[in-house]
Amino acid sequence: MRCQFPFVLSTLIATCFLTCNSQHSAGEEGKVKVFVLAGQSNMEGKAKNELLEHQAQAPETKELFEHFRSGGKWLVRDDVFIKYLDRKGGLTVGYGSPGRTGVELEFGTLMGNHSDETVLLIKTAWGGHSLIQKFRSPSAGLPSDEKLQAELKQAVERTQQRNKKNNRTDPLPTMEEIKSQYGSSYREMMGEIEETFEDFETLFPALRGKQLELAGFVWFQGWNDQYGGAEKEYAANMTHFIKDIRKDLKAPNLPFIIGVMGQNGSEPAKGAMLAIQEAQLEMETLPEFKDNVKAVRTDVLVDKAAENLYPKWKDNFEEWKLTGSDRKYHYLGSAIWFNRIGRGMFEAMLELEKQN
């Protein structure tokens, strides 16, 4: 079933623009440039705050973090705001997974430094959510009946086995429940955007009287589409996703940045990961996306110090915790790598702004 949010949201955005324009001129109160940051766990952000704290003070790395700090403390921006699910405020460290930070810190900081206007980031990210299922957009439709029936059969068998093992009587899954998983994150993402546009003056009192302007979309996802043949559909699903985002937000040429899957780092990607990389890179070459979609390679931005230490991190834990903070699938939890990716996304967005 097609989500009700897109119609409501596009109407809301149009109403917001009309209301703001009728009450305040842009010169009088100013605009707010809104960027949506969406994806799975790596968009959530996986660099531990303790790592950022150390590297911001260590002589060999402190220069990389100076633009985030003042007087030995992390800046809390009063010109860049962020909403990430139940968290909101001025941009600073800690807007990733609990106790962690992601690409939003560098992206938002550079965008705030560059822009004469206030910046608002709306981050919608959930770990483990694929494009083939939960982020599947409306025009991609549902999979074939054969695939859905196979999923239902597997789900029923798992529930039956669990019930037998644990002496439970949990109800068996239904086809409606199987279908409801498709597009669930897409709909939730649209709900987050809608809520922020509707309540931004309450969420961020400093933005009262300002005019929201949807300025760009950043996508960082891919890991969960490596399984079950999902990588073969990634290009088609990504194309549907970009088109649906623009249609539902009534922004036909909305600048769209793709953070290309790059956990391979210095090693060449293989198999499903390579297929997803190629699908993501292909998007900017399609005639319909010319000059309004940009793919940013993330593997070439690898933190080589973390990459070199990772294979023996358990044997060198004291050194490791000052260099990285997670596994390979989370870009080693490297603050440096996440910041480089955020910078790459900013530079790509800036390039699209200049082209348009």
Secondary structure, 3 states (H helix, E strand, C coil): CCCCHHHHHHHHHHHHHHHHHHHCCHHHHCEEEEEEEEECHHHHCCEEHHHHHHHCCCCCCHHHHHHHEECCEECCCCCEEEEECCEEEECCCCCCCCCEECCHHHHHHHHHHHCCCEEEEEEEECCCCCCCCCCCCHHHCCCCHHHHHHHHHHHHHHHHHHHHHHCCCCCCCCHHHHHHCCCHHHHHHHHHHHHHHHHHHHHCHHHCCCEEEEEEEEEECCHHHHCCCHHHHHHHHHHHHHHHHHHHCCCCCCCEEEEECCCCCCCCCCHHHHHHHHHHHHHHHCHHHCCCEEEEECHHHCCHHHHHHHHHCCCCHHHHCCCCCCCHHHHHHCHHHHHHHHHHHHHHHHHHHHHC
